[in-house]
Amino acid sequence: MKILILLFGLTAALGTAGKKTASDIEEIRHRQELRELERYPNLLPEVVITVSRDSLLK
């Protein structure tokens, strides 16, 4: 019985460690992506909206 409890605890600990490692890897990947994007200028197009006054009065 003690062996089963020990195996269950070991399995739970390994699962938790794996989950933590996966979340850490994902966080590192996000940081690297943000660091890569900082090198590039803002590539979004500038949008200028022009409206004549006549179209606003209608």
C-alpha positions as CSV (number, residue, x, y, z in Angstrom):
1,M,0.0,0.0,0.0
2,K,2.9,2.4,0.8
3,I,4.4,1.7,-2.5
4,L,1.2,2.6,-4.3
5,I,1.0,5.9,-2.4
6,L,4.7,6.6,-3.2
7,L,4.2,5.9,-6.9
8,F,1.1,8.1,-7.0
9,G,3.0,10.9,-5.4
10,L,5.9,10.5,-7.7
11,T,3.6,10.5,-10.8
12,A,1.9,13.6,-9.5
13,A,5.2,15.4,-8.9
14,L,6.5,14.5,-12.4
15,G,3.2,15.7,-14.0
16,T,3.4,19.0,-12.1
17,A,7.1,19.5,-13.1
18,G,6.2,18.8,-16.7
19,K,3.4,21.3,-16.7
20,K,5.6,24.0,-15.2
21,T,8.3,23.3,-17.7
22,A,5.8,23.6,-20.6
23,S,4.5,26.9,-19.3
24,D,8.1,28.2,-18.9
25,I,9.0,27.2,-22.4
26,E,5.9,29.0,-23.7
27,E,6.8,32.2,-21.8
28,I,10.3,32.1,-23.2
29,R,9.0,31.7,-26.7
30,H,6.7,34.8,-26.2
31,R,9.7,36.8,-24.9
32,Q,11.8,35.8,-27.9
33,E,9.1,36.8,-30.3
34,L,8.7,40.2,-28.7
35,R,12.4,40.7,-28.7
36,E,12.5,39.9,-32.5
37,L,9.7,42.3,-33.2
38,E,11.4,45.2,-31.4
39,R,14.1,45.2,-34.2
40,Y,11.5,46.0,-36.9
41,P,9.9,49.4,-37.4
42,N,6.2,49.8,-37.1
43,L,4.9,48.3,-40.3
44,L,1.3,49.2,-39.8
45,P,0.0,51.5,-42.6
46,E,-1.0,55.0,-41.7
47,V,-4.7,55.7,-42.5
48,V,-5.8,59.2,-43.2
49,I,-9.6,59.7,-43.3
50,T,-10.7,62.8,-45.2
51,V,-14.3,63.9,-45.4
52,S,-15.7,66.9,-47.1
53,R,-18.0,69.2,-45.1
54,D,-20.8,68.7,-47.6
55,S,-21.1,65.0,-47.0
56,L,-21.3,65.6,-43.2
57,L,-24.3,68.0,-43.6
58,K,-26.4,65.5,-45.6
